[in-house]
Amino acid sequence: MKFRRDMNILRLSGIAILLIIASGIMLGFSSDYSYFGIGFALLLMGIVAIVAIVTAAVTPEEYLIQDERSARVDEKAGYHAFCSLLLMMALLQAIGCIWRLNFNFKDVIPDLFIVGIWSWILLRWYYNRRGDAR
């Protein structure tokens, strides 16, 4: 197994190690529970980053370059997911104004974020399956 050691891999691995060190400092030297949650989140982010960096370092650099078709599929899926997300937000606003619903957008934003991500994934799969990305 051959690891790439270019500047991007080294920089990202340094950031991941700094995240783990910062979490160790927060978990080790503070007795406050709010710092415990932040330290645990930093530790989890560092571990996930190291796994992603090792995965990226093992794969050859040629596999990471997208061709024109897959780049166009990603662009088209992203544009359509963004437009569908705007349409959902407009419909929610209109429904809230018409029926005098008292919902706060701060409560709806995480759900809309998840719907936007899933719509991008499904549209990307659909455009990739369909074959043409015009």
Disulfide bonds with the S-S distance in Angstrom:
none
